[in-house]
Amino acid sequence: MSAAIAIGPADPRYPPRLLDLAHPPDPLWIRGEIAVPLERAVSIVGTRRATGYGLRVARELAAAAAAAGIVVVSGLAQGIDSAAHEGALERGRTVAVLGQGIAAYLARTNARRRRLAAEIVRAGALIAEYPPDAPAKDWTFARRNATIAALAEVVIVVEAPSDSGALITAAEARRLRRPLYAVPGPIGVAACVGSNALIASGEARALTGAEMLLASLGLASDGAVRRTDGDTGRILDALAASPLDPDALAKRLGLAAPALAQTLARLVISGEVRACPDGRFARR
């Protein structure tokens, strides 16, 4: 397995969405493909103590996203995370974000996840914000979960009990204004209490299947990009990458402010774009 290298925010290969974090990882350690195309990425997370249903859903969602050219991001933990990586590897690429140094993780994990890590390196990357031999601490996993949320266009919680670290990822997704989805689970099942609560509170939308996931990313079930006129498609693509205010969006796309304002209003009414409290607009 190749050695890890470190890159900083000034490196053109550094994932730009990480700059949305209050304290972006600096440096970011990467083992595998250094320039994984994270322009299109979805994070799929959940509990280590998953049900059989949750594992199946995680694999199916990840495989559908990967088949459409979307990079699947997760945390390489037992349960939902590993299922998401495995599903993605069936059809495309995946990135694992670790809560400790990469070498430290590989030295301490079990043989199954070492094999999975090796497959991820061949079809994506392992990343961490800690030097290779740095051990895991309680606080490093909270930072890891924030990084998982920041890397994605959309964050999905498949199953999470009330004390799950996946709920930290969900809270960070909300803070970063990333669209947040949760998979509805059976009432009374411990693994689903936290994820069901996200839906009940309105913090997350209920995700009903792979087609809904692809639609949230502006894709048809066959992976084709949904577009209308050219400018609208460019606006939707830009807002899918990160929320922007109208001035920044007009400058980036070279559009006249009045025409942009009209298009944004139409997209808000149609439900494809939402207006954020801070004046920015984001892709739903």
Helices and strands as residue ranges (DSSP letters): E 5-7, G 16-20, E 28-32, E 41-45, H 52-67, E 71-74, H 80-91, E 94-97, H 102-108, H 111-122, E 124-128, H 138-151, E 154-157, H 166-175, E 180-182, G 190-192, H 193-200, E 205-206, H 210-216, H 230-241, H 246-253, H 257-270, E 273-275, E 281-283
